[in-house]
Amino acid sequence: MKDIVPLFDCDAHGPLYIAGPCSAESREQILEAARGVAAQGVKIFRAGVWKPRTKPGMFEGVGAEALEWLSEAKRSYGLHVITEVATPEHLDAALKSDVDGVWIGARTTTNPFAMQQLADALEGVDTTVLVKNPVIPDVNLWIGAIERIYNSGVRRIAAVHRGFGTHQATLYRNDPHWSVPIELHRLLPHMTILSDPSHIGGRRDLIAPLSQQALDLGFAGLMIECHPEPDVALSDAMQQVTPSVLGEILSGLVWRRTPADADVLRDFRMHIDSIDHRLIELLAERMEVARGIGELKRRYGMAVVQRERFNELLEAAKDRAEAFGVSRCFIHQIFSAIHEESVRQQVGDVEKK
């Protein structure tokens, strides 16, 4: 995919920013949001016209009528405008309204049949397509969706990292699993990859730190949800910011880039960062299991510390580590700390009862 071209001819010397409301709710709201986004220097305006919702009865968007509002915002404020499509009918209506591009949401990306229908509808079409990651952390499923769009003849393609669904309780609405987009970059180095901190965090106070983290990890830019009155938004109110707050977030971001001869070092560091995030996720999962064990021990009147069990675990870990060239002493320190925290979690779980 070396012939993929940059999006919207944007400046390669800084991040690419996309902003706008989760949903197009009214003409007035769209024009006010577009005016606010443009005032912050953002050139690409986003708004959902058709909204895939988890449950029936939730606001599912205004529909094709709202495309006229996007066209007016484009003309009035000199913006590129994009919207989400999930079916060939959506795509046809969007292209007829002269939008500059479309994005494909996580639920659609997860479904190869839906992706192929959109790819077939895109044959011979000159437009921009952003492909969000699938709901599950599967890099091959994401690449497959991108390849379907590429095979249709589209060359202005970007990937958008918006986090992944998880059954575990985490700080985020969608688990970042940073290792997945980093692996996507390794496999498709010419692909523009953006991050969507609004959907990852699910809370407006997490947007700034997630945005900086994404840029530090080498993402080319961000897609942020921005609404003139986010508290009364009809969808995803908690993860949208006002245009003025958007400006504060963007002005506070640091765009770090290394010289060309340091690219290898950067890639190694990104890999280290990815591994560290996975370690934290695995440790959190282990502590969740430890709390479950603590509950069972409490129920059956068992002692929290099972020294024989720990010694067996520790020796097995040392043997495995040695086989991989890792110091037995180092593993002893690490697993002792993990065991100590597991005991604390189990005791804490009992005390709370």
DRENVOMI-517725 format. One record per residue (C-alpha): x, y, z. Coordinates in nm, 4 decimals, always signed. Example, Ala and Ser with C-alpha at 12.3 -4.5 7.8 and 13.67 -1.06 7.14 Angstrom:
residues 2
<<+1.2300; -0.4500; +0.7800>>;
<<+1.3670; -0.1060; +0.7140>>;
This chain:
residues 353
<<+0.0000; +0.0000; +0.0000>>;
<<+0.2895; +0.2348; -0.0715>>;
<<+0.0751; +0.4438; -0.3067>>;
<<-0.1629; +0.5607; -0.0326>>;
<<-0.1718; +0.9425; -0.0433>>;
<<-0.1865; +1.1966; +0.2435>>;
<<-0.5263; +1.3112; +0.3654>>;
<<-0.6661; +1.6471; +0.2538>>;
<<-0.3170; +1.7791; +0.1593>>;
<<-0.2618; +1.8708; +0.5244>>;
<<+0.0650; +2.0054; +0.6637>>;
<<+0.3106; +1.7222; +0.7199>>;
<<+0.4992; +1.9252; +0.9818>>;
<<+0.2320; +1.8984; +1.2501>>;
<<-0.0529; +1.6766; +1.3709>>;
<<-0.3689; +1.6332; +1.1673>>;
<<-0.6718; +1.7397; +1.3717>>;
<<-1.0343; +1.6444; +1.3080>>;
<<-1.3078; +1.7791; +1.5357>>;
<<-1.6824; +1.8186; +1.5570>>;
<<-1.9869; +1.6856; +1.7401>>;
<<-2.0666; +1.3207; +1.7878>>;
<<-2.4007; +1.3759; +1.6135>>;
<<-2.5527; +1.6348; +1.3873>>;
<<-2.8554; +1.7458; +1.5893>>;
<<-2.9747; +2.0651; +1.4195>>;
<<-2.8633; +2.3143; +1.1568>>;
<<-2.7890; +2.5731; +1.4256>>;
<<-2.5819; +2.3289; +1.6301>>;
<<-2.3757; +2.2210; +1.3285>>;
<<-2.3013; +2.5762; +1.2149>>;
<<-2.2087; +2.6859; +1.5674>>;
<<-1.9837; +2.3834; +1.6135>>;
<<-1.8208; +2.4378; +1.2739>>;
<<-1.7574; +2.8039; +1.3505>>;
<<-1.6008; +2.7086; +1.6845>>;
<<-1.3837; +2.4349; +1.5357>>;
<<-1.2604; +2.6625; +1.2570>>;
<<-1.1737; +2.9320; +1.5134>>;
<<-0.9342; +2.6833; +1.6782>>;
<<-0.7490; +2.6284; +1.3511>>;
<<-0.8958; +2.2848; +1.2816>>;
<<-0.9507; +2.2235; +0.9096>>;
<<-1.1524; +1.9020; +0.9125>>;
<<-1.5025; +1.8917; +1.0590>>;
<<-1.6737; +1.5684; +1.1643>>;
<<-2.0343; +1.4933; +1.2570>>;
<<-2.2382; +1.1743; +1.2625>>;
<<-2.5519; +1.1748; +1.0515>>;
<<-2.6441; +0.8084; +1.1045>>;
<<-2.5567; +0.6865; +1.4540>>;
<<-2.5294; +0.3145; +1.5333>>;
<<-2.6577; +0.2888; +1.8892>>;
<<-2.6262; +0.0033; +2.1346>>;
<<-2.9958; -0.0124; +2.2226>>;
<<-3.3149; +0.0757; +2.0342>>;
<<-3.4822; +0.3996; +2.1331>>;
<<-3.1558; +0.5922; +2.1632>>;
<<-3.0889; +0.8878; +1.9328>>;
<<-2.9817; +0.7358; +1.6006>>;
<<-2.9129; +1.0572; +1.4127>>;
<<-3.1168; +1.2904; +1.1956>>;
<<-3.0293; +1.1079; +0.8750>>;
<<-2.9684; +1.2377; +0.5240>>;
<<-3.1307; +1.5750; +0.5994>>;
<<-2.8274; +1.6648; +0.8124>>;
<<-2.5928; +1.6285; +0.5126>>;
<<-2.7218; +1.9648; +0.3899>>;
<<-2.6046; +2.1216; +0.7172>>;
<<-2.2578; +1.9761; +0.6694>>;
<<-2.2422; +2.1167; +0.3174>>;
<<-2.3415; +2.4591; +0.4493>>;
<<-2.0733; +2.4390; +0.7200>>;
<<-1.8178; +2.3482; +0.4540>>;
<<-1.9075; +2.6478; +0.2398>>;
<<-1.9395; +2.8922; +0.5275>>;
<<-1.6155; +2.8153; +0.7113>>;
<<-1.3868; +2.6646; +0.4489>>;
<<-1.3741; +2.3263; +0.6187>>;
<<-1.3343; +1.9750; +0.4896>>;
<<-1.6318; +1.7736; +0.6185>>;
<<-1.6628; +1.4012; +0.6904>>;
<<-1.9361; +1.1761; +0.8243>>;
<<-1.9832; +0.8112; +0.9185>>;
<<-2.1318; +0.5575; +0.6789>>;
<<-2.2302; +0.1990; +0.7487>>;
<<-2.4186; +0.0955; +0.4336>>;
<<-2.3918; +0.1562; +0.0570>>;
<<-2.7054; +0.3711; +0.0859>>;
<<-2.5364; +0.5935; +0.3452>>;
<<-2.2314; +0.6210; +0.1214>>;
<<-2.4338; +0.7148; -0.1846>>;
<<-2.6221; +0.9891; +0.0011>>;
<<-2.3023; +1.1259; +0.1568>>;
<<-2.1134; +1.1407; -0.1721>>;
<<-2.4041; +1.3149; -0.3455>>;
<<-2.3941; +1.5835; -0.0752>>;
<<-2.0296; +1.6625; -0.1612>>;
<<-1.8698; +1.5583; +0.1683>>;
<<-1.4917; +1.5357; +0.1487>>;
<<-1.4692; +1.1939; +0.3058>>;
<<-1.6314; +0.9309; +0.5201>>;
<<-1.5324; +0.7219; +0.8167>>;
<<-1.6304; +0.3646; +0.8881>>;
<<-1.7129; +0.2889; +1.2509>>;
<<-1.5834; +0.0106; +1.4730>>;
<<-1.8975; -0.2003; +1.4531>>;
<<-1.8912; -0.1936; +1.0727>>;
<<-1.5161; -0.2614; +1.0524>>;
<<-1.5717; -0.5755; +1.2598>>;
<<-1.8073; -0.7188; +0.9938>>;
<<-1.6267; -0.8319; +0.6743>>;
<<-1.9567; -0.8624; +0.4868>>;
<<-2.0482; -0.4998; +0.5598>>;
<<-1.6953; -0.3885; +0.4697>>;
<<-1.7101; -0.5663; +0.1357>>;
<<-2.0446; -0.4047; +0.0535>>;
<<-1.8950; -0.0625; +0.1201>>;
<<-1.5831; -0.1511; -0.0794>>;
<<-1.7972; -0.2556; -0.3753>>;
<<-1.9882; +0.0728; -0.3535>>;
<<-1.6590; +0.2665; -0.3495>>;
<<-1.5288; +0.1252; -0.6775>>;
<<-1.4426; +0.4120; -0.9105>>;
<<-1.5063; +0.6727; -0.6387>>;
<<-1.2448; +0.9379; -0.5594>>;
<<-1.2859; +1.0187; -0.1919>>;
<<-1.1208; +0.9845; +0.1485>>;
<<-1.2003; +0.6912; +0.3770>>;
<<-1.1068; +0.6622; +0.7441>>;
<<-1.1312; +0.3123; +0.8902>>;
<<-1.1765; +0.2862; +1.2651>>;
<<-1.0425; -0.0193; +1.4454>>;
<<-1.2765; -0.3154; +1.4961>>;
<<-1.4459; -0.3583; +1.8322>>;
<<-1.2120; -0.6442; +1.9214>>;
<<-0.8308; -0.6002; +1.9399>>;
<<-0.7534; -0.7919; +1.6201>>;
<<-0.4971; -0.6211; +1.3966>>;
<<-0.5590; -0.8612; +1.1090>>;
<<-0.9310; -0.7846; +1.1074>>;
<<-0.8433; -0.4137; +1.0941>>;
<<-0.5965; -0.4674; +0.8096>>;
<<-0.8505; -0.6790; +0.6250>>;
<<-1.1037; -0.3948; +0.6377>>;
<<-0.8413; -0.1494; +0.5097>>;
<<-0.7395; -0.3862; +0.2299>>;
<<-1.0996; -0.4150; +0.1117>>;
<<-1.1193; -0.0366; +0.0751>>;
<<-0.7778; -0.0257; -0.0921>>;
<<-0.8766; -0.2979; -0.3386>>;
<<-1.1763; -0.0869; -0.4434>>;
<<-0.9329; +0.1692; -0.5851>>;
<<-0.9460; +0.4260; -0.3038>>;
<<-0.6001; +0.5635; -0.2198>>;
<<-0.6772; +0.8308; +0.0393>>;
<<-0.7144; +0.5989; +0.3372>>;
<<-0.6341; +0.6441; +0.7053>>;
<<-0.6808; +0.4288; +1.0143>>;
<<-0.8403; +0.5646; +1.3321>>;
<<-0.7646; +0.4091; +1.6688>>;
<<-1.0696; +0.4481; +1.8974>>;
<<-0.9991; +0.1747; +2.1522>>;
<<-1.1466; -0.1715; +2.1977>>;
<<-1.4390; -0.3183; +2.3852>>;
<<-1.3607; -0.5031; +2.7072>>;
<<-1.5604; -0.6849; +2.9740>>;
<<-1.3216; -0.5645; +3.2441>>;
<<-1.3673; -0.2502; +3.4489>>;
<<-1.1029; +0.0024; +3.3383>>;
<<-1.0456; +0.3753; +3.3540>>;
<<-1.1498; +0.4039; +2.9914>>;
<<-1.4683; +0.3577; +2.7964>>;
<<-1.2718; +0.1551; +2.5411>>;
<<-0.9405; -0.0082; +2.6280>>;
<<-0.6583; +0.1569; +2.4280>>;
<<-0.4572; -0.1625; +2.3673>>;
<<-0.1860; +0.0620; +2.2215>>;
<<+0.0048; -0.2416; +2.0997>>;
<<-0.2569; -0.3016; +1.8272>>;
<<-0.2228; +0.0320; +1.6406>>;
<<+0.1547; +0.0165; +1.6925>>;
<<+0.1557; -0.3240; +1.5241>>;
<<-0.0648; -0.1822; +1.2476>>;
<<+0.1972; +0.0878; +1.1900>>;
<<+0.4707; -0.1745; +1.1740>>;
<<+0.2807; -0.3784; +0.9167>>;
<<+0.1521; -0.0784; +0.7169>>;
<<+0.4224; +0.1881; +0.7635>>;
<<+0.2778; +0.4148; +0.4925>>;
<<-0.0656; +0.4275; +0.6561>>;
<<-0.1744; +0.7483; +0.8282>>;
<<-0.2932; +0.6476; +1.1765>>;
<<-0.4992; +0.8843; +1.3915>>;
<<-0.6259; +0.8383; +1.7455>>;
<<-0.9745; +0.9136; +1.8809>>;
<<-0.9239; +1.0021; +2.2506>>;
<<-1.2917; +1.0882; +2.2920>>;
<<-1.4053; +0.7310; +2.2337>>;
<<-1.1103; +0.5770; +2.4152>>;
<<-1.1603; +0.7800; +2.7327>>;
<<-1.5346; +0.8296; +2.7293>>;
<<-1.4770; +1.1332; +2.9555>>;
<<-1.3736; +1.4814; +2.8554>>;
<<-1.1104; +1.5069; +3.1311>>;
<<-0.9215; +1.2146; +2.9739>>;
<<-0.9008; +1.3670; +2.6259>>;
<<-0.5918; +1.5830; +2.6863>>;
<<-0.3693; +1.3132; +2.8441>>;
<<-0.4792; +1.0514; +2.5909>>;
<<-0.4119; +1.2949; +2.3070>>;
<<-0.0588; +1.3605; +2.4279>>;
<<+0.0016; +0.9903; +2.4767>>;
<<-0.1117; +0.9198; +2.1210>>;
<<+0.1174; +1.1851; +1.9760>>;
<<+0.4076; +1.0584; +2.1871>>;
<<+0.3480; +0.7116; +2.0430>>;
<<+0.3833; +0.8464; +1.6908>>;
<<+0.0220; +0.8903; +1.5788>>;
<<-0.0220; +1.1356; +1.2917>>;
<<-0.3123; +1.3196; +1.4505>>;
<<-0.6357; +1.3129; +1.6459>>;
<<-1.0131; +1.2977; +1.6025>>;
<<-1.1849; +1.4772; +1.8919>>;
<<-1.5550; +1.5252; +1.9569>>;
<<-1.6499; +1.8906; +2.0052>>;
<<-1.9983; +2.0311; +2.0719>>;
<<-2.1082; +2.3896; +2.1451>>;
<<-2.3085; +2.2639; +2.4463>>;
<<-2.1757; +1.9159; +2.5273>>;
<<-2.3786; +1.8687; +2.8453>>;
<<-2.7023; +1.8651; +2.6454>>;
<<-2.5704; +1.6626; +2.3502>>;
<<-2.8076; +1.3914; +2.2281>>;
<<-2.5290; +1.1315; +2.2151>>;
<<-2.2007; +1.0751; +2.4035>>;
<<-2.2355; +1.3948; +2.6043>>;
<<-1.9663; +1.3033; +2.8590>>;
<<-1.6885; +1.2722; +2.6020>>;
<<-1.7416; +1.5971; +2.4121>>;
<<-1.5742; +1.9328; +2.4783>>;
<<-1.6585; +2.2888; +2.3828>>;
<<-1.4609; +2.4612; +2.1057>>;
<<-1.2780; +2.6754; +2.3621>>;
<<-1.1716; +2.3673; +2.5622>>;
<<-1.0687; +2.2036; +2.2355>>;
<<-0.8420; +2.5009; +2.1714>>;
<<-0.6867; +2.4673; +2.5169>>;
<<-0.6224; +2.0968; +2.4614>>;
<<-0.4627; +2.1471; +2.1211>>;
<<-0.2476; +2.4384; +2.2329>>;
<<-0.1164; +2.2311; +2.5239>>;
<<-0.0055; +1.9359; +2.3121>>;
<<+0.3616; +1.8791; +2.2340>>;
<<+0.4476; +1.7478; +1.8874>>;
<<+0.7669; +1.5494; +1.9262>>;
<<+0.9474; +1.4167; +1.6225>>;
<<+1.2915; +1.2624; +1.6035>>;
<<+1.5489; +1.3110; +1.3245>>;
<<+1.5355; +1.0607; +1.0408>>;
<<+1.8444; +0.8756; +1.1671>>;
<<+1.6673; +0.8166; +1.4994>>;
<<+1.3671; +0.6353; +1.3483>>;
<<+1.4939; +0.2955; +1.4600>>;
<<+1.5336; +0.4205; +1.8176>>;
<<+1.1821; +0.5632; +1.8060>>;
<<+1.0413; +0.2312; +1.6866>>;
<<+1.2186; +0.0464; +1.9680>>;
<<+1.0811; +0.2939; +2.2216>>;
<<+0.7306; +0.2591; +2.0815>>;
<<+0.7652; -0.1172; +2.1145>>;
<<+0.8800; -0.0790; +2.4761>>;
<<+0.5833; +0.1498; +2.5469>>;
<<+0.3486; -0.1059; +2.3948>>;
<<+0.4937; -0.3866; +2.6069>>;
<<+0.4698; -0.1740; +2.9211>>;
<<+0.1020; -0.1057; +2.8573>>;
<<+0.0398; -0.4770; +2.8088>>;
<<+0.2234; -0.5533; +3.1332>>;
<<-0.0013; -0.3131; +3.3224>>;
<<-0.3122; -0.4643; +3.1644>>;
<<-0.1982; -0.8164; +3.2547>>;
<<-0.1114; -0.7163; +3.6116>>;
<<-0.4535; -0.5563; +3.6518>>;
<<-0.6152; -0.8757; +3.5219>>;
<<-0.4046; -1.0847; +3.7632>>;
<<-0.5132; -0.8717; +4.0597>>;
<<-0.8764; -0.9135; +3.9569>>;
<<-0.8279; -1.2914; +3.9705>>;
<<-0.6499; -1.2559; +4.3062>>;
<<-0.9515; -1.0763; +4.4502>>;
<<-1.1711; -1.3608; +4.3318>>;
<<-0.9420; -1.6078; +4.5063>>;
<<-0.9609; -1.3958; +4.8195>>;
<<-1.3387; -1.4223; +4.8128>>;
<<-1.3220; -1.8019; +4.7869>>;
<<-1.0712; -1.8254; +5.0725>>;
<<-1.2961; -1.6125; +5.2888>>;
<<-1.5961; -1.8295; +5.2039>>;
<<-1.4171; -2.1515; +5.2975>>;
<<-1.2191; -2.0160; +5.5911>>;
<<-0.8802; -2.0618; +5.4256>>;
<<-0.5646; -1.8733; +5.5124>>;
<<-0.4806; -1.5977; +5.2679>>;
<<-0.1111; -1.6848; +5.2387>>;
<<-0.0420; -2.0306; +5.0961>>;
<<+0.3384; -2.0382; +5.1226>>;
<<+0.3851; -2.3772; +4.9553>>;
<<+0.1823; -2.2697; +4.6546>>;
<<+0.3853; -1.9486; +4.6204>>;
<<+0.7179; -2.1335; +4.6408>>;
<<+0.6104; -2.3686; +4.3625>>;
<<+0.4982; -2.0758; +4.1471>>;
<<+0.8211; -1.8859; +4.2113>>;
<<+1.0521; -2.1754; +4.1236>>;
<<+0.8569; -2.2493; +3.8051>>;
<<+0.8788; -1.8831; +3.7057>>;
<<+1.2544; -1.8773; +3.7671>>;
<<+1.3037; -2.1852; +3.5510>>;
<<+1.0999; -2.0373; +3.2641>>;
<<+1.2828; -1.7054; +3.2947>>;
<<+1.6227; -1.8734; +3.2831>>;
<<+1.5248; -2.0517; +2.9631>>;
<<+1.4589; -1.7100; +2.8066>>;
<<+1.7847; -1.5612; +2.9336>>;
<<+1.6244; -1.3580; +3.2134>>;
<<+1.7917; -1.3371; +3.5554>>;
<<+1.6475; -1.5670; +3.8242>>;
<<+1.7210; -1.2971; +4.0827>>;
<<+1.5239; -1.0417; +3.8823>>;
<<+1.2260; -1.2754; +3.8503>>;
<<+1.2431; -1.3490; +4.2246>>;
<<+1.2126; -0.9762; +4.2968>>;
<<+0.9309; -0.9232; +4.0469>>;
<<+0.7210; -1.2221; +4.1542>>;
<<+0.7735; -1.1480; +4.5226>>;
<<+0.6336; -0.7975; +4.4642>>;
<<+0.3432; -0.9382; +4.2639>>;
<<+0.2694; -1.1927; +4.5370>>;
<<+0.2799; -0.9223; +4.8039>>;
<<+0.0314; -0.7109; +4.6102>>;
<<-0.1918; -1.0154; +4.5474>>;
<<-0.2022; -1.0852; +4.9212>>;
<<-0.2858; -0.7212; +4.9874>>;
<<-0.5673; -0.7379; +4.7331>>;
<<-0.7068; -1.0560; +4.8907>>;
<<-0.6877; -0.9188; +5.2440>>;
<<-0.8407; -0.5921; +5.1277>>;
<<-1.1215; -0.7849; +4.9601>>;
<<-1.1929; -0.9694; +5.2875>>;
<<-1.1796; -0.6522; +5.4939>>;
<<-1.4347; -0.4829; +5.2687>>;
<<-1.6792; -0.7669; +5.3345>>;
